[in-house]
């Protein structure tokens, strides 16, 4: 049986109070609508159609290559939204799942279970339901004695007996595709909102003798719809827990999983330890046997095996095996730290490669540079790469020694086995085995204190 998925993503989401369209808000590194589309892809559908309206071009850009699109000119309800896909779907044999783009927590497993239940029951329509701890505000599922769905009763329309039901409509449905579009033609808008409701299709099908059923999923939390920032935070917390538990099942240790924020696309190897208050985002890859301590932030970076990151920030950077950094250091874009290198505290590296076993101990800036292996960079060294107009490159060869407090003014080349004396300002190339000393001669001015105005009021203590 062919399978199709329709995702409703045309609404603006006024309650979000945002310039960003609702379905484009992110949950753990992926927009809400991407979460829904990716869950739908897990059912191996023959076609995914996303209904767009507000922010159509932005939604299309995010989902490019993942979905076809249909445009809803006016937001006239869920029935009208699904009808927008008529030209793409109405004549096709098969089953159609309908979901909304603001429900990012549904899994492929749940969607597959819904398809399976719909197919095995011979239903024309199957509603995905759940038992809600507090069903207030949700549409209630009213069944007959055989478990068939009679109707969905909204909060404002229910009797006390109906509102006592705790089985709720999650907003996800599975339909016989051709019967869905035939029924949609009969949906009216004689209601307080003047809209065409998808839920009316169930009543139309039932009255025509077709079978309407339900599949109750066990995990109510998946049904959370995001309409405001409070729900967005709730969805993020649930997704964060789901992601961290999956990593733990794969052999990652979390010291405090409740405070470790990991995006959904992050990969982490086994026997890595993640402490609390760590943020790992984007397409970051972290190897095995790493230790990432409290307060670290890693974005779109690649970290090898056996790496220690101590309270530091990595952004679009790379750390190879057996390296370490921190505390309080920063790898900016295009920083590459080769195997065995040490980056100490209060070090900033940008667009620079640090060679194998090179040590950049502390209080140093390395920008636009290539450093070889087994180099020692002394405390307080500055690679001065910017002249106010252009940026220039510095190269330092293997086994070089850069003394503390030095400034290397690019463009410059320091050869293998060269030495830079402490507190030197280097503006010329340094050859192999040479030492460069560039500092002013020390001069002591005798009795200078007594020439100062202060000296008349205060003597040495």
Secondary structure as the mmCIF struct_conf table of DSSP 4:
data_model
#
loop_
_struct_conf.conf_type_id
_struct_conf.id
_struct_conf.beg_label_comp_id
_struct_conf.beg_label_asym_id
_struct_conf.beg_label_seq_id
_struct_conf.end_label_comp_id
_struct_conf.end_label_asym_id
_struct_conf.end_label_seq_id
STRN STRN1 UNK A 3 UNK A 9
HELX_RH_3T_P HELX_RH_3T_P1 UNK A 14 UNK A 16
BEND BEND1 UNK A 18 UNK A 20
HELX_RH_3T_P HELX_RH_3T_P2 UNK A 22 UNK A 24
BEND BEND2 UNK A 25 UNK A 25
STRN STRN2 UNK A 26 UNK A 27
TURN_TY1_P TURN_TY1_P1 UNK A 28 UNK A 29
STRN STRN3 UNK A 30 UNK A 31
HELX_RH_AL_P HELX_RH_AL_P1 UNK A 32 UNK A 41
TURN_TY1_P TURN_TY1_P2 UNK A 42 UNK A 43
BEND BEND3 UNK A 46 UNK A 46
STRN STRN4 UNK A 47 UNK A 52
TURN_TY1_P TURN_TY1_P3 UNK A 54 UNK A 55
HELX_RH_AL_P HELX_RH_AL_P2 UNK A 56 UNK A 62
TURN_TY1_P TURN_TY1_P4 UNK A 63 UNK A 66
STRN STRN5 UNK A 68 UNK A 71
BEND BEND4 UNK A 73 UNK A 74
HELX_RH_AL_P HELX_RH_AL_P3 UNK A 78 UNK A 83
TURN_TY1_P TURN_TY1_P5 UNK A 84 UNK A 85
HELX_RH_AL_P HELX_RH_AL_P4 UNK A 86 UNK A 89
TURN_TY1_P TURN_TY1_P6 UNK A 90 UNK A 91
BEND BEND5 UNK A 94 UNK A 94
STRN STRN6 UNK A 95 UNK A 100
TURN_TY1_P TURN_TY1_P7 UNK A 101 UNK A 102
TURN_TY1_P TURN_TY1_P8 UNK A 104 UNK A 105
HELX_RH_AL_P HELX_RH_AL_P5 UNK A 108 UNK A 121
TURN_TY1_P TURN_TY1_P9 UNK A 122 UNK A 122
BEND BEND6 UNK A 124 UNK A 124
STRN STRN7 UNK A 125 UNK A 131
BEND BEND7 UNK A 133 UNK A 134
TURN_TY1_P TURN_TY1_P10 UNK A 136 UNK A 137
BEND BEND8 UNK A 138 UNK A 138
HELX_LH_PP_P HELX_LH_PP_P1 UNK A 139 UNK A 139
STRN STRN8 UNK A 140 UNK A 143
TURN_TY1_P TURN_TY1_P11 UNK A 145 UNK A 146
BEND BEND9 UNK A 147 UNK A 147
STRN STRN9 UNK A 149 UNK A 153
HELX_RH_3T_P HELX_RH_3T_P3 UNK A 155 UNK A 157
HELX_RH_AL_P HELX_RH_AL_P6 UNK A 160 UNK A 163
TURN_TY1_P TURN_TY1_P12 UNK A 164 UNK A 164
STRN STRN10 UNK A 167 UNK A 176
HELX_RH_AL_P HELX_RH_AL_P7 UNK A 177 UNK A 184
TURN_TY1_P TURN_TY1_P13 UNK A 185 UNK A 186
BEND BEND10 UNK A 191 UNK A 191
TURN_TY1_P TURN_TY1_P14 UNK A 192 UNK A 193
TURN_TY1_P TURN_TY1_P15 UNK A 198 UNK A 199
HELX_RH_AL_P HELX_RH_AL_P8 UNK A 200 UNK A 207
TURN_TY1_P TURN_TY1_P16 UNK A 208 UNK A 209
STRN STRN11 UNK A 212 UNK A 217
BEND BEND11 UNK A 218 UNK A 218
HELX_RH_3T_P HELX_RH_3T_P4 UNK A 220 UNK A 223
BEND BEND12 UNK A 228 UNK A 228
HELX_RH_AL_P HELX_RH_AL_P9 UNK A 229 UNK A 249
TURN_TY1_P TURN_TY1_P17 UNK A 250 UNK A 251
STRN STRN12 UNK A 253 UNK A 254
BEND BEND13 UNK A 255 UNK A 256
HELX_RH_3T_P HELX_RH_3T_P5 UNK A 257 UNK A 259
STRN STRN13 UNK A 261 UNK A 262
TURN_TY1_P TURN_TY1_P18 UNK A 264 UNK A 265
STRN STRN14 UNK A 267 UNK A 268
TURN_TY1_P TURN_TY1_P19 UNK A 270 UNK A 271
STRN STRN15 UNK A 273 UNK A 274
BEND BEND14 UNK A 276 UNK A 277
STRN STRN16 UNK A 279 UNK A 281
TURN_TY1_P TURN_TY1_P20 UNK A 282 UNK A 283
STRN STRN17 UNK A 285 UNK A 286
BEND BEND15 UNK A 288 UNK A 289
STRN STRN18 UNK A 291 UNK A 292
TURN_TY1_P TURN_TY1_P21 UNK A 294 UNK A 295
STRN STRN19 UNK A 297 UNK A 299
BEND BEND16 UNK A 300 UNK A 300
STRN STRN20 UNK A 302 UNK A 303
TURN_TY1_P TURN_TY1_P22 UNK A 305 UNK A 306
STRN STRN21 UNK A 308 UNK A 310
BEND BEND17 UNK A 311 UNK A 311
STRN STRN22 UNK A 313 UNK A 315
BEND BEND18 UNK A 316 UNK A 316
STRN STRN23 UNK A 318 UNK A 319
TURN_TY1_P TURN_TY1_P23 UNK A 321 UNK A 322
STRN STRN24 UNK A 324 UNK A 326
BEND BEND19 UNK A 327 UNK A 328
STRN STRN25 UNK A 330 UNK A 331
TURN_TY1_P TURN_TY1_P24 UNK A 333 UNK A 334
STRN STRN26 UNK A 336 UNK A 337
TURN_TY1_P TURN_TY1_P25 UNK A 339 UNK A 340
STRN STRN27 UNK A 342 UNK A 354
TURN_TY1_P TURN_TY1_P26 UNK A 356 UNK A 357
STRN STRN28 UNK A 359 UNK A 371
BEND BEND20 UNK A 373 UNK A 374
STRN STRN29 UNK A 376 UNK A 377
TURN_TY1_P TURN_TY1_P27 UNK A 379 UNK A 380
STRN STRN30 UNK A 382 UNK A 384
STRN STRN31 UNK A 386 UNK A 386
BEND BEND21 UNK A 388 UNK A 389
STRN STRN32 UNK A 391 UNK A 391
STRN STRN33 UNK A 394 UNK A 396
TURN_TY1_P TURN_TY1_P28 UNK A 398 UNK A 399
STRN STRN34 UNK A 401 UNK A 402
TURN_TY1_P TURN_TY1_P29 UNK A 404 UNK A 405
STRN STRN35 UNK A 407 UNK A 409
BEND BEND22 UNK A 410 UNK A 411
STRN STRN36 UNK A 412 UNK A 414
TURN_TY1_P TURN_TY1_P30 UNK A 416 UNK A 417
STRN STRN37 UNK A 419 UNK A 420
TURN_TY1_P TURN_TY1_P31 UNK A 422 UNK A 423
STRN STRN38 UNK A 425 UNK A 426
BEND BEND23 UNK A 428 UNK A 428
STRN STRN39 UNK A 430 UNK A 430
TURN_TY1_P TURN_TY1_P32 UNK A 432 UNK A 433
STRN STRN40 UNK A 435 UNK A 436
HELX_LH_PP_P HELX_LH_PP_P2 UNK A 440 UNK A 442
TURN_TY1_P TURN_TY1_P33 UNK A 446 UNK A 447
HELX_RH_3T_P HELX_RH_3T_P6 UNK A 448 UNK A 451
BEND BEND24 UNK A 452 UNK A 452
HELX_RH_3T_P HELX_RH_3T_P7 UNK A 453 UNK A 456
TURN_TY1_P TURN_TY1_P34 UNK A 457 UNK A 457
#
